[in-house]
Amino acid sequence: MAQKVEALVEGGKASAGPPLGPALGPMGVNIGKVVADINEKTKDFEGMKVPVILNIDMDTKEYTIKIGTPPCSALILQEMDEEKGPGDNIIGGSKSLKMESALKVARMKSESLMGVTLKEKVSEVVGTAVSMHIKVDGKDPREVQKLIKEGHYNALFEG
């Protein structure tokens, strides 16, 4: 019989304390190993709350970990080292999301994005920058989406 445990943990900093410890203790699994595995899988989300789903086989005590991802907008803000969205006037502002960061976010969100290719997924991330009023590589993100479609960033996607 399998048991499911859902928790929200800080990326790379899960501990044997609440919420995991009290939920896992009665199940007889090695809490230290579970926490270490969660921290390894969530290390890229440091400083963010990450949804974690554990499926534990109560007979064998084996488990699988499924990591959710924060919203694309939160990952973009993390890449820009910002805590809040910049507001409606950022198109004329000086802060900008680097294309390499958009690529990193696309890889992190890969499973939940609709695009088939990495190029399409990066374009989706840039689309989120449109709605957040954030420049990408110092340009209006709609212009960057057009450049992506025309192949100007192909070398970045192949690397």
N, C-alpha and C positions, 0 to 999 in steps of 0.2 A: 504494500500500500504506500502511495506517495503522499507527502505533505508539501504544501506550498507555503513559503514565507516571503512576504513582500516587505521591503523596507526602503527608506530614503536615507542615503548615507552621503557624507561628504567625500568627494572623489579622492581616492588614495589615502583616506584617513579613517576608514571604518575601524571600530574597536569591538572588544568583547563586551562592552557595556551596552546600554540601551541604544538602539532598538534591537540589535542582533542577539546579544547574549541571552536576555530573558526568553526570546523566542526560540533560540536554538538549544538552550540548556536541556530542556526536557526530551529533546529528540535524540540525544546520545551521540551527536556527531562531534568531531574534533573542531571545536569552535576556533581555536588558533589557526588551524589550516584553512578553514572557511574564510576567516577574516583576511588572512594573507592572500588567498586567491582573489577575494573581492578587491583588495587594495591594488593588486597587480593589474586587474582588469579595468579599474577605474582611475589609474594614476594620471591619465591624460585629461581628466576632468577635475584636477586639483582646484579647490576653492569653490566648487559648485556642488549642489545637491544632485545626486544621481539616483534614479529608481533602480532597485535591484530585486530580482525575483529568483528565489532559490527553490528548486524542486528536489526534495529529499526522499530517497527510497528508504522507508522505515525498516525494511528487512535487512538490507545490505549496508545501510548508512552512507551509501554513495549519493552524490548530489551533482546537480548541474546549476550553473549560475548564468542568468540572463541579465545583461546590463542594458538599461534604457539609456537614452541620451537626452541631455537638456535640449530645449528648443534652439533652433538655428540662431535666433537673435541673441540668445544668451552666450552662445559660443563665439559669435562675432564680437560681442562686447568684451569677452574674455581676451580674444586675440588683440583687440585694440587697447586692452588694459583700462577699460572703462567700467564703471559700476552701473550707470544708468544710460538709457538712450539719450542721444545728443539733442533731440528736439528738431523742429521743422526747418531750421535754417542751416543745417550742416552742409548742404550742397556748396555753400559759399565759405564754409569753415576750413580750418587747416588740418583737422584729423582725417585720416583716410585708412581704409582697410587695404592691406597689401594683397596682391593677387596670390602670393604664396600662402597667406593666411586663409584666403577663401578656399584654396585647394585643400588645406589642412582640415578646415571645417567640413568640406564636402566628403573627405575620407572618413572623418569621425561620424558623420550622419549618413554614410553611404547606404546602409540598410533601409533607412526610412525615407530617402529621397526618391522621387518618381523617375528621374532620368535613368537611362540604361547605361550610357557611357559616362566616364569621369568628366568629360567636357560638358555634358548636359547637366550633371550634378553640380558642377562649379557654377554654371549659369543660373541654376536654382538658388544657390547661396547668394550670388550677386543680385538676384531678384529680391531676396530678403533685404539686402542693403538698400534697394530702391525704396521699399516700404519703410525702412528705418531712417531714410534721408541721410545716408552715409556714402561718402565718396569711396571709390575703389581705385587704387593706384592714382589718386589725385584727380580722377575723372568722374563725371556723372555715371552711375552704375548702368544706366540704359545704354550709354555709349560703349561701356565695357562689354555688355552682353552682345552688342552688335559686333564688336571686335572678336569676341570668342567665336561667334557664329561664322565669321569670315576667316577664321583660322590663325589669327595673329598670336594666339597663346598656345598653339599646338605643341611647341617644343616643351613647354612647362608640363603639359599633360602626359607627355611620353616619358619624362624623366622619372 
